[in-house]
Amino acid sequence: MNTRKILRTDLQQLVFLGIVVAMKIILSQFSFGPVIVKVGLGFIGSVLLGYLFGPLWGTIGGGISDLISSALFGNQGGFFIGFTLTAMAGPFIYALFLYNKPVKIWRIIASTILVTVIVNIGMNTLWLHIMYGMNFNAALIQRLPKETIVPWIQMVISYFVLQAVSRVKIKK
């Protein structure tokens, strides 16, 4: 496929991408719990980035949202590129299942489970291990209870958000 065609987008799409990135940044600020088991609403932005913009622009939007959020609000423990990769991986996985496809419950379940296992459990636990020198298994055990409950709530929220967004026609 031609690189120009892949990267081609118009101003309206870029502005809309900026709005969704801003929404993701704002939603990410609404969270509770310690760093190890943080629960928040930022996943909605990741779902929308993947659903609306696909793997490439969704991934770019996820990375940009993390960089801007770090610059505006800082990060506990300082900036770490691993969490930027995490912010990029979520929208990428969601895009693989949701972009230009009908909203189906199985797609939401599969993408959320993959994001939970690969991104939240795997990558984020690894980053905590690297940043804080935590024992990987201990961090994993602390995070598992949250990661067995929260994804099911995220699936329900994602379904309703995507149903609402899919009904709105976005001019391309």
Solvent accessible surface area in square Angstrom, and as a share of the most:
residue,aa,sasa,rsa
1,M,188,0.84
2,N,95,0.49
3,T,90,0.52
4,R,200,0.73
5,K,118,0.50
6,I,75,0.38
7,L,89,0.44
8,R,179,0.65
9,T,41,0.24
10,D,64,0.33
11,L,136,0.68
12,Q,104,0.46
13,Q,59,0.26
14,L,74,0.37
15,V,83,0.48
16,F,61,0.26
17,L,11,0.05
18,G,38,0.37
19,I,102,0.52
20,V,5,0.03
21,V,7,0.04
22,A,47,0.36
23,M,64,0.29
24,K,19,0.08
25,I,13,0.07
26,I,103,0.52
27,L,33,0.17
28,S,40,0.26
29,Q,82,0.37
30,F,122,0.51
31,S,40,0.26
32,F,146,0.61
33,G,45,0.43
34,P,88,0.55
35,V,44,0.25
36,I,42,0.21
37,V,40,0.23
38,K,105,0.44
39,V,31,0.18
40,G,27,0.26
41,L,66,0.33
42,G,13,0.12
43,F,27,0.11
44,I,23,0.12
45,G,0,0.00
46,S,11,0.07
47,V,1,0.01
48,L,11,0.05
49,L,0,0.00
50,G,0,0.00
51,Y,32,0.12
52,L,25,0.13
53,F,27,0.11
54,G,1,0.01
55,P,45,0.28
56,L,64,0.32
57,W,54,0.19
58,G,0,0.00
59,T,25,0.15
60,I,53,0.27
61,G,0,0.00
62,G,0,0.00
63,G,5,0.05
64,I,69,0.35
65,S,4,0.03
66,D,23,0.12
67,L,89,0.44
68,I,71,0.36
69,S,19,0.12
70,S,18,0.11
71,A,88,0.68
72,L,119,0.59
73,F,111,0.46
74,G,43,0.41
75,N,61,0.31
76,Q,138,0.61
77,G,55,0.52
78,G,35,0.34
79,F,107,0.45
80,F,42,0.17
81,I,100,0.51
82,G,1,0.01
83,F,53,0.22
84,T,6,0.04
85,L,84,0.42
86,T,17,0.10
87,A,17,0.13
88,M,56,0.25
89,A,20,0.16
90,G,5,0.05
91,P,1,0.00
92,F,85,0.35
93,I,14,0.07
94,Y,4,0.01
95,A,1,0.01
96,L,90,0.45
97,F,41,0.17
98,L,2,0.01
99,Y,61,0.23
100,N,116,0.59
101,K,75,0.32
102,P,81,0.51
103,V,23,0.13
104,K,92,0.39
105,I,104,0.53
106,W,144,0.50
107,R,39,0.14
108,I,4,0.02
109,I,60,0.31
110,A,29,0.23
111,S,0,0.00
112,T,0,0.00
113,I,70,0.36
114,L,67,0.34
115,V,11,0.06
116,T,7,0.04
117,V,80,0.46
118,I,82,0.42
119,V,4,0.02
120,N,26,0.13
121,I,30,0.15
122,G,30,0.29
123,M,40,0.18
124,N,25,0.13
125,T,0,0.00
126,L,70,0.35
127,W,30,0.11
128,L,3,0.01
129,H,68,0.30
130,I,93,0.47
131,M,47,0.21
132,Y,93,0.36
133,G,62,0.60
134,M,41,0.18
135,N,95,0.49
136,F,68,0.28
137,N,97,0.50
138,A,49,0.38
139,A,0,0.00
140,L,42,0.21
141,I,118,0.60
142,Q,94,0.42
143,R,10,0.04
144,L,66,0.33
145,P,77,0.48
146,K,36,0.15
147,E,7,0.03
148,T,80,0.46
149,I,109,0.56
150,V,20,0.11
151,P,6,0.04
152,W,131,0.46
153,I,96,0.49
154,Q,20,0.09
155,M,13,0.06
156,V,86,0.50
157,I,55,0.28
158,S,4,0.03
159,Y,67,0.25
160,F,130,0.54
161,V,38,0.22
162,L,0,0.00
163,Q,36,0.16
164,A,57,0.44
165,V,32,0.18
166,S,47,0.30
167,R,177,0.65
168,V,96,0.55
169,K,184,0.78
170,I,69,0.35
171,K,158,0.67
172,K,148,0.63
